[in-house]
Amino acid sequence: MNLITAFNSGVGRTCAWLTLGIVLVQFTVVVMRYVFGLGSIWMQESITYMHGFLFMLAAAYTLSVDGHVRVDIFYRDANPKAKALVDLLGCIFFLLPMCAVIVDVSWGYVVSSWEILEGSQETSGIQGRYLLKSAIVAFAVMIGLQGIAIIIRASYALRGDKEALESFKISQE
């Protein structure tokens, strides 16, 4: 559980730096375009790549710190064991099956992209579209692993583990 969370935290914190990259590259593209009348397809595509990697690869980190938006009526005010039960059942019946569906549906799409080493349609674009498409599978695997970590933590909490119960007291406050 801790290993999965540490891995996802490391990936998420590393990907967070892409936010700065997006801002800097976008600023450069705007200055080049409107001040110097120059364009760069590679730079414009790199913004899309960074944005895609940021959101796909940092999603599991966001889940690990309970940062995803919850639309709930009861969860916020529930006791820690009830929260643990909701998280346990939600991961088992919704999160993990959805991750499996994403991997199943996207696998052929990603593999065929790797087979031809798919790149940009533009000659001067980034010739690594297959890498970007691979983030779909990585997203599902990392979210699924974090779901397993949540299941383990919820199981500990339901058995009365004080540290696990405390984590549910803190969540969503």
C-alpha positions in Angstrom: 0.0 0.0 0.0 2.7 2.5 1.0 4.9 1.5 -2.0 2.1 2.1 -4.5 1.2 5.4 -2.9 4.9 6.4 -2.8 5.3 5.5 -6.5 2.2 7.4 -7.6 3.3 10.4 -5.4 6.7 10.4 -7.1 5.2 10.3 -10.6 2.6 12.9 -9.7 5.1 15.3 -8.1 7.4 14.9 -11.1 4.6 15.5 -13.6 3.6 18.6 -11.7 6.6 20.3 -13.2 5.0 19.9 -16.6 2.7 22.8 -15.5 5.6 25.1 -15.5 6.7 23.7 -18.8 3.3 24.3 -20.3 3.3 28.0 -19.2 6.8 28.7 -20.4 6.3 27.0 -23.8 2.9 28.6 -24.3 4.4 32.0 -23.5 7.2 31.4 -25.9 4.8 30.4 -28.7 2.7 33.5 -28.2 5.8 35.8 -28.2 7.3 34.1 -31.2 3.9 34.3 -33.1 2.8 37.8 -32.3 6.2 39.6 -31.8 8.4 37.8 -34.4 5.8 36.4 -36.7 7.2 32.8 -36.3 5.5 29.6 -35.6 6.6 26.2 -34.3 4.4 23.2 -34.7 6.7 21.2 -32.5 6.3 23.7 -29.6 2.6 23.8 -30.1 2.3 20.0 -30.0 4.6 19.8 -27.0 2.0 21.8 -25.0 -0.6 19.1 -25.9 1.9 16.4 -24.9 2.7 18.0 -21.6 -0.9 18.6 -20.8 -1.8 15.0 -21.6 1.0 13.5 -19.6 0.3 15.9 -16.7 -3.4 14.9 -16.4 -3.0 11.2 -17.2 0.0 10.4 -15.1 -0.8 12.7 -12.1 -4.3 11.4 -11.7 -3.3 8.5 -9.4 -1.3 10.9 -7.2 -4.4 13.1 -7.0 -6.4 10.0 -6.0 -3.8 9.1 -3.3 -4.2 12.5 -1.6 -8.0 12.4 -2.0 -7.9 15.3 -4.3 -10.5 14.3 -6.8 -13.9 16.0 -6.6 -16.5 14.2 -4.7 -20.2 14.8 -5.2 -21.6 13.5 -2.0 -24.3 14.1 0.6 -23.3 11.6 3.3 -19.6 10.8 2.9 -18.3 14.1 4.3 -20.2 13.7 7.6 -19.8 9.9 7.9 -17.7 8.3 10.5 -14.3 6.9 9.5 -15.5 3.3 9.2 -18.4 4.3 7.0 -16.0 6.2 4.8 -13.7 3.2 4.6 -16.6 1.0 3.6 -17.7 3.4 0.9 -14.1 3.7 -0.5 -13.6 -0.1 -0.3 -16.9 -0.9 -2.2 -16.4 2.0 -4.6 -12.9 0.8 -5.6 -14.0 -2.9 -5.9 -17.2 -2.3 -7.8 -16.5 0.9 -9.8 -12.8 2.0 -9.9 -11.1 -1.3 -10.7 -13.6 -2.5 -13.2 -13.4 0.9 -15.0 -9.6 0.7 -15.1 -9.9 -2.8 -16.6 -12.3 -1.5 -19.2 -9.9 1.4 -20.1 -7.0 -1.0 -20.5 -9.0 -3.5 -22.5 -10.5 -0.8 -24.9 -7.2 1.1 -25.3 -4.8 -1.8 -25.5 -5.2 -2.4 -29.3 -5.1 1.3 -30.0 -1.9 1.7 -28.1 -0.2 -1.4 -29.5 -1.1 -0.5 -33.1 0.4 3.0 -32.5 3.6 1.4 -31.2 3.8 -1.0 -34.2 4.1 1.8 -36.6 5.8 4.2 -34.1 3.1 6.7 -34.9 4.1 10.3 -35.0 2.6 13.6 -35.8 0.8 14.3 -39.0 2.9 17.3 -39.4 6.5 16.8 -40.7 7.9 19.2 -38.1 5.7 17.9 -35.3 6.7 15.5 -32.5 7.2 12.0 -33.8 6.2 10.3 -30.6 2.4 10.1 -30.6 2.7 6.4 -29.6 4.2 7.6 -26.3 1.3 10.0 -25.6 -1.1 7.2 -26.4 0.7 4.9 -23.9 -0.2 7.3 -21.2 -3.8 6.0 -21.5 -2.8 2.5 -20.4 -0.4 4.0 -17.8 -3.2 6.1 -16.4 -5.5 3.1 -16.0 -2.8 0.9 -14.4 -1.7 3.6 -12.0 -5.2 4.5 -11.0 -6.0 0.8 -10.5 -2.9 0.3 -8.4 -3.9 3.3 -6.2 -7.4 1.7 -6.0 -5.7 -1.4 -4.6 -3.9 0.7 -2.1 -7.2 2.3 -1.1 -8.8 -1.1 -0.7 -5.9 -2.2 1.6 -6.1 1.0 3.7 -9.9 0.7 3.9 -9.6 -2.9 5.0 -7.2 -1.9 7.7 -9.6 0.8 8.9 -12.5 -1.6 9.0 -10.4 -3.9 11.1 -9.8 -1.1 13.6 -6.3 0.0 12.6 -5.9 3.4 14.3 -3.6 4.9 11.7 -5.9 3.8 8.8 -9.0 5.1 10.7 -7.2 8.4 11.3 -6.6 8.8 7.6 -10.4 8.6 7.0 -11.1 11.2 9.7 -8.8 13.6 7.9 -10.0 12.9 4.3 -12.4 15.4 2.8 -12.4 17.8 5.7 
